[in-house]
Amino acid sequence: MLVWVGKRPLTHVTAFPAQHVEQCSADQPAETRQNWSGWPSAYPTGGLLFHGDNKEVLAHLLANGFRGKVNLIYIDPPFDSGADYVRKVSLRGASGSAKVDGERYTLGEQIQYTDIWANDNYLQFMYERLLLLNELLSSKGQLFFHCDERQSHRIRCLLDEVFGPESFRNEIIWHYSNKYGANSETLDVFHNTVFWYSKGRAQLVEDIRVPVKVPRKQPVRKWNKELGKNEWLRDEEGNYLYQESTDKELGDVWEIPVINPMALERADYPTQKPEQLLEYILRIASTVNDVVLDAFVGSGTTAAVAQKLTRRWIGCDINKGAIQTTAKRVLMIMREQADALERDSSVAQQSLLDDGADTAAPKPAQLSFSVWRVNDYDLHIQHNEAVNLACEHIGVERARTDTFFDGTLGKHLVKIIPFDHPLSPVDLEELRRELESRPDEDREITLVCLGIETAARAWIDDWNRLRKGRRAANRVHVIELRSDEKYGAFIRHQPARARVRIARRNGRLTVAIEEFVSPSIVERLRQQAGVVQPKIDDWRAMVDCVMIDPSYDGRVFTVALSDIPERKTDVVKGTYEIEAPARQATVAVKIVDMLGEEVLVTKTV
């Protein structure tokens, strides 16, 4: 059993409700229901994509009918690598070479997640989530944990403790030949590790054969149904039979290159894994219509491969960028599948591995998915990004290893209060408890916030009244970013805006986007450009995608038409025509800019 500072069992997790925010389906919907028995009635049949902290999402799934229903789990969590992963954004169009990025986590970067942990916090973080994942797995469920050399030895101990050492199946090595950069002190690393654990006794669902560079002779084996295993074949004299083979059985070392920069599957996501890696996993440990879960969905590779291989899937992530990337990626796959079904209902789906298999496969498990939000994580600005922006604006030196304070400003400790609420007595009581746990800490405290409650001001006055004198410990100061004399006017967000013309003619709806402006993109480009001011000739360069709901109910956005350009050099059309509802309805047009900000324009026609 692995022990660390602060280790504690997971005794209680609040199961927050999920808010249905979006319904997406392929342009050519088709009947694909095959096996939805046991699917919780609270959710529509189809893929599920959750935006929120995965600890809370997993608790929600447990409380809403998914306990013991998941067949396969793959997770690719933060590696504790000490790196900040960012999504760098460029404008669309042939001339859209202007990148919305910069040095040192500037305004042009969106923090995806900060892979920086104190070791004990990382272990507790993973321990809690593994306990929840274990409850979601079916009695014969499989779990694949992707990690690297920094924490693999500790993760193995955690997995043994949660699932039991008898549940261990394989240590899979993903070997890639690409070199990320020379290291003068150690040997270069060319692999990651994937630990495979299972509940109950599990067998390989599918034998995968991979090509070999040099053909070789090998003994011939055949499956013996009575014995339930492969047997070596012999001739009449008892000699082994051999055959020349150009392939071999898949072992525990997988030779898969990292994603080529020009590959169609590339989603410009910093930790994206190749689809071939996920196909191996899904093929050896799941079957058609199984439920596949990825609790750190990232770029959506697991959901994409599950969709292609006719599995049902659930994904979640705390980052809005990950949700948007996954949604776009899966929707495009569903479109292709729907078009193929329309052309030929018995179309064969060739293996992603291009191994020559051309047998007809079942229809897609689903051609729709829904997006949900748990515990209202649809904040205007992500906390990670807010911390970085505020620290850069004020001049805070970041403290990457402190689990409570975000950095220092001179001799002061600095804490950034989440921007989704004003500074409250609840925040201040958390500060009190933290300082009580650090009896030797005597530095003054600076709290950075957006707004402050009256009761919080009184709390601070009482606190500081007892701490007078030049050497008083832990005096509290506040920087309110909208009114502070020195640092005020930091966030004056101007939301993106659009002018859209919506009309009904002869049973059809016409939608024309006449203008779109994203002040955030313009401002970020301006700050990076310096003296030369940026100029955006075509508003479509700022738009990532457009979606239309012809019968918006004011609650759930149901995508009936989506315009998602396939390449970075393409732009959205801007004008659309779609079949109109029979009766008067509210038409909603959602425009998403290249930074992920959404604009919703509605009109009743």
C-alpha positions as CSV (number, residue, x, y, z in Angstrom):
1,M,0.0,0.0,0.0
2,L,1.4,3.4,-1.0
3,V,1.4,6.0,1.7
4,W,1.7,9.8,1.2
5,V,1.2,13.0,3.2
6,G,-2.5,13.7,3.4
7,K,-3.7,10.3,2.2
8,R,-7.4,9.9,3.0
9,P,-10.2,7.6,1.7
10,L,-12.9,9.1,-0.4
11,T,-15.9,9.0,2.0
12,H,-18.2,11.4,0.3
13,V,-18.6,13.2,-3.1
14,T,-21.5,15.5,-3.9
15,A,-23.4,14.4,-6.9
16,F,-24.3,17.6,-8.6
17,P,-27.1,17.6,-11.3
18,A,-26.1,17.9,-15.0
19,Q,-27.4,20.7,-17.2
20,H,-28.2,19.7,-20.8
21,V,-26.7,22.5,-22.9
22,E,-26.4,21.1,-26.4
23,Q,-27.7,18.3,-28.6
24,C,-25.7,17.4,-31.7
25,S,-26.5,15.0,-34.5
26,A,-25.2,14.3,-38.0
27,D,-26.8,16.1,-40.9
28,Q,-28.3,12.9,-42.2
29,P,-29.7,11.1,-39.1
30,A,-30.3,7.4,-39.4
31,E,-31.7,4.7,-37.2
32,T,-28.7,3.2,-35.5
33,R,-30.1,1.9,-32.2
34,Q,-28.9,-1.6,-31.6
35,N,-28.4,-2.2,-27.9
36,W,-29.5,0.4,-25.5
37,S,-31.0,-1.8,-22.8
38,G,-29.9,-0.7,-19.4
39,W,-29.1,2.8,-20.6
40,P,-30.2,5.3,-17.9
41,S,-33.5,6.9,-18.7
42,A,-32.2,10.3,-17.7
43,Y,-30.1,10.5,-20.8
44,P,-30.9,10.3,-24.5
45,T,-29.4,7.4,-26.4
46,G,-26.1,8.6,-27.9
47,G,-22.7,9.8,-26.9
48,L,-22.4,11.9,-23.7
49,L,-19.9,14.7,-23.3
50,F,-19.6,16.3,-19.9
51,H,-18.0,19.7,-19.1
52,G,-16.8,19.8,-15.5
53,D,-14.4,18.5,-12.9
54,N,-14.2,14.7,-13.6
55,K,-14.4,13.9,-9.9
56,E,-17.8,15.5,-9.8
57,V,-18.8,14.1,-13.2
58,L,-17.9,10.6,-12.1
59,A,-19.9,11.0,-8.9
60,H,-22.8,12.2,-11.0
61,L,-22.6,9.2,-13.3
62,L,-22.6,6.9,-10.3
63,A,-25.7,8.6,-8.9
64,N,-27.6,8.5,-12.2
65,G,-27.6,4.9,-13.3
66,F,-24.1,4.2,-14.6
67,R,-22.7,2.2,-11.7
68,G,-21.3,-1.1,-13.1
69,K,-22.4,-0.2,-16.6
70,V,-19.0,0.9,-18.2
71,N,-17.2,-1.8,-20.1
72,L,-13.9,-0.1,-20.8
73,I,-12.1,3.0,-19.3
74,Y,-9.1,4.7,-20.9
75,I,-7.6,7.6,-19.1
76,D,-4.6,9.8,-20.1
77,P,-4.4,12.1,-17.1
78,P,-1.8,14.8,-16.4
79,F,1.6,13.2,-16.2
80,D,3.0,15.3,-13.3
81,S,5.5,16.5,-15.9
82,G,6.0,20.1,-14.6
83,A,4.7,21.5,-18.0
84,D,1.9,23.9,-18.7
85,Y,-0.1,22.7,-21.7
86,V,-1.6,25.5,-23.8
87,R,-3.8,25.7,-26.9
88,K,-2.3,28.2,-29.4
89,V,-4.9,29.6,-31.8
90,S,-4.4,30.9,-35.3
91,L,-7.0,32.7,-37.4
92,R,-8.8,31.0,-40.2
93,G,-8.3,31.5,-43.9
94,A,-5.4,31.3,-46.4
95,S,-3.9,34.5,-45.0
96,G,-4.7,33.6,-41.4
97,S,-1.0,33.2,-40.4
98,A,-1.4,35.6,-37.5
99,K,-1.3,33.4,-34.4
100,V,-3.1,34.4,-31.3
101,D,-0.2,33.5,-28.9
102,G,2.9,34.9,-27.4
103,E,5.5,34.3,-24.7
104,R,5.0,33.4,-21.1
105,Y,1.3,32.5,-21.0
106,T,0.2,35.9,-22.4
107,L,-3.3,36.9,-23.3
108,G,-3.1,34.9,-26.5
109,E,-2.9,31.5,-24.8
110,Q,-5.6,29.4,-23.3
111,I,-4.5,27.2,-20.5
112,Q,-5.8,23.7,-21.1
113,Y,-4.6,22.3,-17.8
114,T,-1.6,22.9,-15.6
115,D,0.4,19.7,-15.3
116,I,2.2,20.9,-12.1
117,W,1.7,19.1,-8.9
118,A,3.1,18.6,-5.5
119,N,3.7,14.9,-5.5
120,D,1.3,14.1,-2.6
121,N,-1.5,16.2,-4.2
122,Y,-1.0,14.3,-7.5
123,L,-1.4,10.9,-5.8
124,Q,-4.4,12.0,-3.8
125,F,-6.0,13.4,-7.0
126,M,-5.5,10.2,-8.9
127,Y,-6.5,8.0,-5.9
128,E,-9.9,9.6,-5.5
129,R,-10.7,9.3,-9.2
130,L,-9.6,5.7,-9.4
131,L,-11.9,4.8,-6.6
132,L,-14.8,6.3,-8.5
133,L,-13.8,4.7,-11.8
134,N,-13.7,1.3,-10.1
135,E,-17.3,1.7,-9.1
136,L,-18.3,2.5,-12.6
137,L,-16.7,-0.5,-14.2
138,S,-18.8,-3.5,-15.0
139,S,-18.0,-6.9,-13.4
140,K,-15.8,-7.7,-16.4
141,G,-14.8,-4.2,-17.1
142,Q,-11.3,-3.1,-18.3
143,L,-9.2,-0.1,-17.3
144,F,-6.2,1.3,-19.2
145,F,-4.1,4.0,-17.5
146,H,-1.7,6.0,-19.7
147,C,1.3,7.4,-17.9
148,D,5.1,8.0,-18.3
149,E,8.3,7.4,-16.4
150,R,7.7,10.2,-13.8
151,Q,4.9,8.5,-11.9
152,S,4.4,5.0,-13.5
153,H,6.0,3.2,-10.5
154,R,3.6,5.0,-8.0
155,I,0.6,4.6,-10.3
156,R,1.2,0.8,-10.5
157,C,1.0,0.8,-6.7
158,L,-2.2,2.8,-6.7
159,L,-3.8,0.5,-9.3
160,D,-2.9,-2.5,-7.2
161,E,-4.5,-1.0,-4.1
162,V,-7.7,0.1,-5.8
163,F,-8.3,-2.8,-8.2
164,G,-6.2,-5.5,-6.5
165,P,-2.9,-6.9,-7.8
166,E,-4.7,-9.9,-9.2
167,S,-6.5,-7.6,-11.6
168,F,-3.3,-6.7,-13.4
169,R,-3.2,-7.8,-17.0
170,N,-0.4,-6.2,-18.9
171,E,2.2,-3.4,-18.8
172,I,2.0,-2.0,-22.4
173,I,4.8,0.0,-23.8
174,W,4.0,2.5,-26.4
175,H,7.3,3.0,-28.3
176,Y,7.6,5.9,-30.6
177,S,10.6,6.7,-32.8
178,N,10.2,10.5,-32.8
179,K,12.8,12.4,-30.8
180,Y,11.5,15.2,-28.7
181,G,14.9,16.7,-28.0
182,A,18.3,15.5,-26.7
183,N,19.0,15.4,-23.0
184,S,22.7,15.7,-22.1
185,E,22.3,14.1,-18.7
186,T,20.1,11.0,-19.3
187,L,19.1,8.7,-22.0
188,D,16.4,10.0,-24.3
189,V,12.8,8.8,-23.6
190,F,11.0,7.1,-26.5
191,H,8.1,5.5,-24.8
192,N,5.0,5.8,-22.6
193,T,3.4,3.1,-20.4
194,V,-0.2,1.9,-20.4
195,F,-1.3,-0.3,-17.5
196,W,-4.1,-2.7,-18.2
197,Y,-6.3,-3.9,-15.3
198,S,-9.5,-5.8,-15.5
199,K,-12.4,-6.8,-13.2
200,G,-12.9,-10.5,-13.2
201,R,-11.4,-12.8,-15.7
202,A,-10.8,-11.2,-19.1
203,Q,-9.8,-12.6,-22.4
204,L,-8.6,-10.8,-25.5
205,V,-11.7,-9.9,-27.5
206,E,-9.8,-9.8,-30.8
207,D,-6.4,-11.1,-31.8
208,I,-4.6,-8.3,-33.6
209,R,-1.7,-9.0,-36.0
210,V,0.8,-6.4,-36.9
211,P,3.2,-6.4,-39.9
212,V,6.8,-7.3,-39.6
213,K,9.5,-5.8,-41.7
214,V,11.2,-9.1,-42.6
215,P,9.0,-12.2,-43.3
216,R,9.8,-15.1,-41.1
217,K,8.8,-18.7,-40.5
218,Q,6.7,-19.4,-37.4
219,P,4.8,-22.4,-36.0
220,V,1.2,-22.7,-37.0
221,R,-1.4,-22.4,-34.2
222,K,-5.1,-23.1,-34.2
223,W,-7.8,-22.4,-31.6
224,N,-9.1,-25.5,-29.8
225,K,-12.7,-24.8,-28.7
226,E,-12.8,-27.8,-26.3
227,L,-9.6,-26.8,-24.5
228,G,-10.3,-23.0,-24.8
229,K,-6.8,-22.2,-26.0
230,N,-4.5,-22.2,-29.0
231,E,-2.6,-25.4,-30.0
232,W,0.5,-25.8,-32.1
233,L,-0.2,-27.9,-35.2
234,R,2.0,-30.9,-36.0
235,D,2.4,-33.3,-39.0
236,E,1.8,-37.1,-38.8
237,E,5.4,-37.6,-37.5
238,G,4.8,-35.1,-34.7
239,N,6.9,-32.3,-36.2
240,Y,5.7,-28.7,-35.8
241,L,4.1,-27.2,-38.9
242,Y,5.6,-23.9,-40.0
243,Q,4.4,-21.1,-42.3
244,E,6.1,-18.0,-43.7
245,S,4.5,-15.0,-42.1
246,T,4.6,-11.3,-42.9
247,D,2.9,-10.4,-39.6
248,K,2.9,-11.3,-35.9
249,E,0.6,-11.3,-33.0
250,L,0.4,-8.0,-31.1
251,G,2.6,-8.1,-28.0
252,D,3.1,-5.7,-25.1
253,V,5.4,-3.4,-27.0
254,W,3.4,-1.2,-29.5
255,E,5.4,0.5,-32.3
256,I,3.2,3.5,-33.1
257,P,4.6,6.8,-34.3
258,V,3.4,10.1,-32.8
259,I,0.9,12.0,-34.9
260,N,2.3,13.4,-38.1
261,P,1.9,17.2,-38.2
262,M,0.0,16.9,-41.5
263,A,-2.3,14.0,-40.4
264,L,-6.0,14.5,-40.8
265,E,-6.6,13.4,-37.2
266,R,-4.4,16.1,-35.7
267,A,-6.6,18.5,-33.6
268,D,-3.8,20.9,-32.5
269,Y,-4.1,19.7,-28.9
270,P,-0.9,19.5,-27.0
271,T,-1.4,16.0,-25.5
272,Q,-3.2,14.3,-28.3
273,K,-2.6,10.6,-28.7
274,P,-2.7,8.7,-32.1
275,E,-5.9,7.0,-33.0
276,Q,-4.0,3.8,-33.7
277,L,-3.1,3.5,-30.0
278,L,-6.8,3.7,-29.0
279,E,-7.9,1.3,-31.7
280,Y,-5.6,-1.4,-30.4
281,I,-7.0,-0.9,-26.9
282,L,-10.7,-0.9,-27.9
283,R,-10.2,-3.9,-30.2
284,I,-8.5,-6.1,-27.7
285,A,-10.7,-5.3,-24.7
286,S,-14.2,-4.3,-25.9
287,T,-16.8,-5.2,-28.5
288,V,-19.5,-3.6,-30.5
289,N,-21.9,-1.4,-28.5
290,D,-19.8,-1.6,-25.3
291,V,-19.7,1.6,-23.2
292,V,-16.3,3.3,-23.3
293,L,-15.4,6.1,-20.9
294,D,-12.6,8.7,-21.0
295,A,-12.5,10.9,-17.9
296,F,-9.7,13.2,-19.4
297,V,-11.1,13.4,-22.9
298,G,-8.7,16.1,-24.1
299,S,-8.7,16.2,-27.9
300,G,-11.4,13.5,-28.1
301,T,-9.3,10.6,-29.5
302,T,-11.1,8.0,-27.4
303,A,-14.5,9.2,-28.4
304,A,-13.5,9.5,-32.1
305,V,-12.2,5.9,-32.2
306,A,-15.1,4.6,-30.2
307,Q,-17.5,6.2,-32.7
308,K,-15.6,4.7,-35.6
309,L,-15.5,1.2,-34.0
310,T,-19.3,1.2,-33.2
311,R,-18.9,1.6,-29.4
312,R,-21.0,3.8,-27.2
313,W,-18.9,6.5,-25.5
314,I,-18.8,8.9,-22.6
315,G,-16.2,11.7,-22.2
316,C,-15.6,14.5,-19.8
317,D,-13.1,17.3,-19.2
318,I,-12.8,20.4,-17.1
319,N,-11.5,22.4,-20.0
320,K,-13.9,24.1,-22.3
321,G,-11.4,23.9,-25.2
322,A,-11.3,20.1,-24.8
323,I,-15.1,19.9,-25.0
324,Q,-15.3,22.1,-28.1
325,T,-12.4,20.2,-29.8
326,T,-14.0,16.8,-29.0
327,A,-17.5,17.9,-30.1
328,K,-16.3,19.2,-33.5
329,R,-14.2,16.1,-34.1
330,V,-16.9,13.6,-33.3
331,L,-19.6,15.5,-35.2
332,M,-17.5,15.4,-38.4
333,I,-17.0,11.6,-38.0
334,M,-20.8,11.2,-37.5
335,R,-21.4,13.2,-40.7
336,E,-19.2,10.9,-42.7
337,Q,-20.9,7.8,-41.2
338,A,-24.4,9.2,-41.9
339,D,-23.4,10.0,-45.5
340,A,-22.0,6.5,-46.0
341,L,-25.2,5.0,-44.6
342,E,-27.3,7.1,-46.9
343,R,-25.2,5.9,-49.9
344,D,-25.3,2.3,-48.9
345,S,-26.9,1.0,-45.8
346,S,-24.6,-2.0,-45.8
347,V,-21.4,-0.1,-46.4
348,A,-18.3,-1.9,-45.0
349,Q,-16.2,0.0,-42.6
350,Q,-12.5,-0.8,-43.2
351,S,-10.2,-1.0,-40.2
352,L,-8.4,2.1,-39.1
353,L,-5.2,0.0,-39.2
354,D,-5.7,-0.6,-43.0
355,D,-5.0,-4.2,-42.4
356,G,-7.0,-5.3,-45.4
357,A,-10.1,-6.3,-43.5
358,D,-13.1,-5.4,-45.6
359,T,-15.9,-7.2,-43.9
360,A,-19.2,-5.5,-43.3
361,A,-19.3,-4.0,-39.8
362,P,-22.4,-3.0,-37.7
363,K,-23.9,0.4,-38.2
364,P,-22.6,3.1,-35.9
365,A,-23.7,2.7,-32.3
366,Q,-25.0,6.3,-32.5
367,L,-25.2,9.3,-34.8
368,S,-25.8,11.9,-32.1
369,F,-24.4,13.1,-28.8
370,S,-25.3,15.5,-26.1
371,V,-23.3,18.0,-24.1
372,W,-23.8,18.5,-20.4
373,R,-22.5,20.8,-17.7
374,V,-21.9,19.6,-14.1
375,N,-21.7,22.1,-11.2
376,D,-21.9,25.1,-13.6
377,Y,-18.4,25.1,-15.0
378,D,-19.5,27.3,-17.9
379,L,-17.6,30.3,-16.4
380,H,-16.8,33.2,-18.6
381,I,-13.1,32.7,-18.0
382,Q,-11.4,29.5,-16.8
383,H,-9.7,29.8,-13.4
384,N,-6.3,28.6,-14.7
385,E,-6.4,31.3,-17.4
386,A,-7.6,33.9,-14.9
387,V,-4.7,33.1,-12.5
388,N,-2.2,33.4,-15.3
389,L,-3.7,36.7,-16.6
390,A,-4.0,38.2,-13.2
391,C,-0.5,37.2,-12.1
392,E,1.0,38.7,-15.3
393,H,-0.9,41.9,-15.0
394,I,0.0,42.5,-11.3
395,G,3.5,41.1,-11.5
396,V,3.0,38.1,-9.2
397,E,5.9,35.5,-9.2
398,R,4.2,32.1,-9.6
399,A,4.6,29.5,-6.9
400,R,4.2,26.2,-8.8
401,T,4.4,23.9,-5.8
402,D,2.2,25.7,-3.3
403,T,-1.2,24.0,-3.1
404,F,-3.0,27.0,-1.7
405,F,-1.3,30.3,-2.6
406,D,-0.7,31.2,-6.3
407,G,2.6,33.1,-5.8
408,T,4.3,36.1,-4.2
409,L,4.1,39.8,-4.8
410,G,7.2,41.2,-3.1
411,K,7.2,39.7,0.4
412,H,3.4,39.1,0.3
413,L,1.8,35.7,-0.4
414,V,-0.9,36.0,-3.1
415,K,-4.1,34.1,-3.5
416,I,-6.3,34.5,-6.6
417,I,-10.0,34.2,-5.7
418,P,-12.0,32.4,-8.5
419,F,-13.6,35.0,-10.7
420,D,-17.0,33.4,-10.7
421,H,-17.9,35.0,-7.4
422,P,-16.9,38.0,-5.3
423,L,-14.6,37.7,-2.3
424,S,-16.7,36.3,0.5
425,P,-16.3,35.3,4.2
426,V,-16.2,31.7,3.0
427,D,-13.0,32.4,1.1
428,L,-11.6,34.2,4.1
429,E,-12.4,31.3,6.5
430,E,-10.5,29.0,4.1
431,L,-7.6,31.4,4.4
432,R,-7.8,31.3,8.1
433,R,-7.7,27.5,8.2
434,E,-4.7,27.4,5.8
435,L,-2.8,29.8,8.0
436,E,-3.6,27.8,11.1
437,S,-2.0,24.8,9.4
438,R,1.2,26.9,8.8
439,P,2.0,28.2,12.3
440,D,5.5,29.5,11.2
441,E,4.1,31.5,8.3
442,D,4.3,35.2,9.1
443,R,4.2,36.9,5.7
444,E,1.4,39.3,4.8
445,I,-1.4,38.1,2.5
446,T,-2.7,39.8,-0.7
447,L,-6.0,38.5,-2.1
448,V,-6.9,39.2,-5.7
449,C,-10.6,39.2,-6.6
450,L,-13.4,40.5,-8.8
451,G,-15.7,42.1,-6.4
452,I,-15.9,41.9,-2.6
453,E,-18.9,41.3,-0.3
454,T,-19.6,43.9,2.4
455,A,-19.3,41.1,5.1
456,A,-15.9,40.2,3.7
457,R,-14.7,43.8,4.2
458,A,-15.8,43.7,7.8
459,W,-14.1,40.3,8.3
460,I,-10.8,41.8,7.0
461,D,-11.1,44.9,9.2
462,D,-11.6,42.8,12.3
463,W,-8.7,40.5,11.3
464,N,-6.3,43.4,10.7
465,R,-7.3,45.2,13.8
466,L,-5.7,42.5,15.8
467,R,-2.5,42.7,13.7
468,K,-1.0,46.1,14.2
469,G,2.6,47.2,14.2
470,R,5.4,46.9,11.7
471,R,6.0,43.2,12.4
472,A,2.4,42.0,12.6
473,A,2.0,38.6,10.9
474,N,-0.5,37.7,8.2
475,R,-2.1,41.1,7.6
476,V,-4.6,40.8,4.7
477,H,-4.7,43.1,1.7
478,V,-7.1,43.1,-1.2
479,I,-6.6,43.9,-4.9
480,E,-10.1,44.3,-6.4
481,L,-9.4,44.2,-10.1
482,R,-12.2,46.5,-11.2
483,S,-11.6,49.3,-8.7
484,D,-8.1,49.1,-7.3
485,E,-6.2,52.4,-7.8
486,K,-3.1,50.8,-9.2
487,Y,-4.4,47.6,-10.8
488,G,-8.0,48.4,-11.5
489,A,-9.7,48.2,-14.9
490,F,-8.0,44.9,-15.5
491,I,-11.0,43.1,-16.9
492,R,-13.4,45.1,-19.0
493,H,-14.5,42.3,-21.1
494,Q,-16.3,43.2,-24.3
495,P,-18.2,40.2,-25.5
496,A,-18.1,39.1,-29.1
497,R,-21.1,40.3,-31.1
498,A,-22.7,39.5,-34.4
499,R,-25.3,40.9,-36.7
500,V,-27.4,38.1,-38.2
501,R,-30.3,38.3,-40.7
502,I,-32.9,35.5,-40.2
503,A,-35.9,35.2,-42.5
504,R,-38.6,32.6,-43.5
505,R,-39.4,32.2,-47.2
506,N,-41.4,29.5,-48.9
507,G,-41.0,27.0,-46.1
508,R,-37.2,27.6,-45.9
509,L,-35.1,29.6,-43.4
510,T,-32.4,31.8,-44.7
511,V,-29.6,32.8,-42.3
512,A,-27.0,35.4,-43.2
513,I,-24.2,36.5,-40.8
514,E,-23.6,40.1,-41.9
515,E,-21.0,41.0,-39.3
516,F,-19.0,39.4,-36.5
517,V,-16.5,41.1,-34.1
518,S,-14.5,39.4,-31.4
519,P,-12.9,42.3,-29.3
520,S,-10.9,39.6,-27.3
521,I,-9.2,38.5,-30.5
522,V,-8.6,42.0,-31.7
523,E,-7.2,43.1,-28.3
524,R,-4.9,40.0,-28.0
525,L,-3.5,40.6,-31.5
526,R,-3.1,44.3,-30.7
527,Q,-1.1,43.6,-27.6
528,Q,1.2,41.2,-29.4
529,A,1.6,43.3,-32.5
530,G,3.2,46.3,-30.8
531,V,3.5,49.3,-33.0
532,V,2.0,47.7,-36.1
533,Q,-1.7,47.4,-35.5
534,P,-3.5,44.2,-36.6
535,K,-6.1,44.3,-39.4
536,I,-8.6,41.6,-40.1
537,D,-10.2,42.0,-43.5
538,D,-12.6,39.1,-43.3
539,W,-14.7,38.6,-40.1
540,R,-14.8,34.8,-41.0
541,A,-11.1,34.5,-40.0
542,M,-12.2,35.0,-36.4
543,V,-14.9,32.3,-36.5
544,D,-14.2,28.7,-35.7
545,C,-17.7,27.3,-36.5
546,V,-21.4,28.1,-36.9
547,M,-24.3,26.0,-35.7
548,I,-28.1,26.6,-36.2
549,D,-31.1,25.3,-34.2
550,P,-34.3,26.1,-36.1
551,S,-36.6,25.4,-33.1
552,Y,-34.7,26.6,-30.0
553,D,-36.5,26.1,-26.8
554,G,-34.4,28.5,-24.8
555,R,-32.7,25.7,-22.8
556,V,-31.1,23.0,-24.9
557,F,-29.4,24.0,-28.2
558,T,-30.1,21.2,-30.8
559,V,-27.8,21.4,-33.7
560,A,-29.6,20.9,-37.0
561,L,-27.0,22.5,-39.2
562,S,-23.3,22.9,-38.5
563,D,-20.6,24.6,-40.5
564,I,-17.2,23.4,-39.3
565,P,-14.4,24.0,-41.9
566,E,-12.3,20.9,-42.3
567,R,-9.0,22.8,-42.7
568,K,-7.4,25.8,-41.1
569,T,-7.2,27.5,-44.4
570,D,-11.0,27.2,-44.9
571,V,-13.6,29.7,-43.5
572,V,-17.2,29.3,-42.6
573,K,-19.8,30.0,-45.4
574,G,-21.7,32.7,-43.5
575,T,-24.9,32.2,-45.4
576,Y,-27.2,29.2,-44.9
577,E,-30.6,27.7,-45.9
578,I,-32.4,25.1,-43.9
579,E,-35.9,23.7,-43.8
580,A,-38.3,25.8,-41.7
581,P,-40.5,24.4,-38.9
582,A,-44.2,24.2,-39.8
583,R,-45.2,26.7,-37.2
584,Q,-43.7,29.9,-35.7
585,A,-40.5,29.0,-33.9
586,T,-37.4,30.6,-32.4
587,V,-34.3,30.3,-34.6
588,A,-31.0,30.3,-32.8
589,V,-27.6,30.8,-34.4
590,K,-24.5,30.0,-32.3
591,I,-21.2,31.4,-33.5
592,V,-17.9,30.2,-31.8
593,D,-14.8,32.3,-32.3
594,M,-11.2,31.0,-32.4
595,L,-10.8,31.5,-28.7
596,G,-13.9,29.5,-27.9
597,E,-16.2,32.4,-27.0
598,E,-19.8,31.8,-28.1
599,V,-22.3,34.2,-29.4
600,L,-26.0,33.2,-29.5
601,V,-28.4,35.2,-31.8
602,T,-32.1,34.3,-31.7
603,K,-35.1,35.4,-33.6
604,T,-38.7,34.2,-33.7
605,V,-40.0,33.8,-37.3
